[in-house]
Amino acid sequence: NSFCTLLERQASFFAPFAMRMLVITAVVAAILSAATVDASGAFPRWHQLEPLGYTFDHYVKDANRQYVKGSDEWKMREKVFNDRLADIKRHNKDASVSWKRGINQFADWTKDEFRRYNRARPELGRESTLQRNLYEPASNPGDLPKSVDYRTRTNPPILTGIKNQGSCGSCWAHAAVETIESFFAIRYGQLPVLSTQQVASCTQSEDGCGGGTYVAGWEWVQNLGGLNEEWTYPYVDFFAPQMEKKYTQTCQNISNKFPVIHNPDGSSFTFTWFPKANVSSWTLVPRNNGHAVMEALALHGPLAISVGSDQWSDYESGILHNNYTNNVTNAEWQAINHDVQLVGYGFDMDVNQGYWIVRNSWSAGWGEAGYIRIAKNDAPQCGDTFTISCVNQSHTQQACGPCGLLTDAQYPKVNVSRRQL
C-alpha cells in the first residue's frame, strides 16, 4: 500500500510538468508548422515550393496582388508566374549550380518589366564638380585579409538596415546614401540613417525614379551643403506610380516646415534641425581590377558599385555565378543597370568558391536577408564592351567580373555638415 501511495504521489507531482511539456511541444510544433515562409513573412523558401504545391493562387494572396480572377491581367500574370516557377524548379534540381532561386515580389513580372526597374547609369567619363581621386593599390594580394564582412566586422556597426526602393528606380540614390552613411560611421562612430528621398528628388542632373548615378548624388550633397536624416526628409517614392522623373517627389525646402514653438509666457522660438553629413571628394578604384577593389574594400570601407542585375530577380541564396550551362549569354549577365553597395568578400569551403557580398535595396525579404553573394574569381572574366552616352560624348567600357561587378567601384570622403536646408 505504501508503494502504491508513493506512485500516486509521484504521478501527482509530475502531472503539472507533463502538462507543461505538452503545451511547450504544441507551441514548438505550431511555430515550426508556421515557418513555411521566408523572413519577409510572405513567401515559401525554395525547398518548400514542391511540398506545399505552391500555385499562382497562393502567390496572389501572399503578395497581396489585386488581380481580378479570370481577367486578362490575371491570365497573363499567371502564365508569367507559372513559367518562372517551372524554370526555378528546374534550376534548383541542377546539382552543378551554387545558388538557389525562389519566389519573391518579382515572380510575376516580365523580363522587360524587371529590366525597366533597374535604372542606374554608370559614371563613365562624365564631368564632376567634386574632386576626384584615383585609388592606387599599395599591397600585395597575400597581405589582405582572407575575408571581410562589414555586416558583422565592426562595432559600432557601419551599415544601416536593408532598405526598399519600392516602385521607384532610385537604386543609384540608395547606393549614394548608403555609402555616405557607412563612411560617416567609420569616421565619427555614429551611424545615421540619411535621406535617400532628398538625393532622389533634389539631384537635378539625374532622373529620380527614372535613374541616375551615385556620383551625381554625392555632387548634389556637396553643392547644397549637406544631407539630412531620414526622419526630417522621409522616403515617399516607394509608392511612385511610374519610374520616371516627373513622378518623383519634387525637391522640398524643409526649412519651411520647421514649426514655431509658443511658450506659456508668450515668447516663442522656431524649432530647427540641420543636415548631418557632407561629401568633400570621391575616389575611383581602378576599373576591372579585382585586387584594387579588394584592397579598397578591406582598408577603407564599403564601396558603391554598378552591376548587371538582370539575373538577380529570383535569387534566394548561395553564390550567384554564370556557369555557362544555361542559355543566358555573358553579355546579358554584365549589362550594367543597377547600383548597390559592396560590403565584403570571403570563401565558402563547402562549395570551394570565393564570393563578394553585395547589399541590395529590394527589401530584407529578398535574397539572403537583403544581400547577395556573387562569385569571386582570381581571374575574372570580362564581357562585351558597352557604351554609356553622356552630354555631347559617349564612352565605351568593358565590364569585368560576374555581373560586371568590377566595372565601377567608388567611395566618398565624408564629413560633418552644419548647413540648414
Buried (B, 14 or more C-beta within 10 A) or exposed (E): EEEEEEEEEEEEEEEEEEEEEEEEEEEEEEEEEEEEBBBBEBBBBBEBBEEEEBEBEBBBEBBEBEBEEEEEEBEEBBEBBBEBBEEBBEBBEEEEBBBBBBBBBBBBBBEEEBBBBBBBBBBBEBEBEBEEEEBEBEEEEEEBBEBBBBBEBBEEBBBBEBBBBBBBBBBBBBBBBBBBBBBBBBBBEEBBBBBBBBBBBBBEEBBBBBBBBBBBBBBBBBEBBBBBBBEBBEBBBBEBEEBBBEBBBEBBEBEEEEEEEEEEEEEEEEEEBBBBBBBEBBBBBBBBBBBBBBBBBBBBBBBBBBBBBBBBBBBBBBBBBBEEEEEEEBBBBBBBBBBBBBBBBBEBEEBEBBBBBBBBBBBBBBBBBBBBBBBBEEEBBBBEEBEBEBEEEEBEBBBBBBBBBBBBBBBBBBBBBEEBB
